[in-house]
């Protein structure tokens, strides 16, 4: 197959409708614009959000204050007490947490220090709270940071 052999699928293309080309063309006289009024004039078209002169919705609503930080990292949080489900000495990774259903998707994970950890684990996560890191290290485990990229 070569470039000159390419053709659109049958029925996928239509001829352009040539309006205002006489009565026999089917779109003559008013050319599908109706009769008289703003829509029939050339250069017609009202501005976006124009509501016939009444105060537009955009101006009736209060302004939104503040801003959203587009660079914010949304962490999925896991508490220490949920990590007790792993065997002692296990390597806990975000992929393993997804597999076990502790987090919903493979996204940045933050370990929080709620609850007590009973086993020494090597935990790989994108962020740790101070208390979580202290509790993991106190039991002889490791808290290893992953990059957020």
Secondary structure, DSSP 8 states (H G I E B T S, - for coil): --GGG----TTS-------SS-GGGSS-TTTTS-SSSGGGSTT----TT--TTS--HHHHS----S---TT----EEEEGGGGGGS-TT-EE-HHHHHHTTSSSSSS-EEEE--S---S--EEEESEE-HHHHHHHHHTT-EEEE----
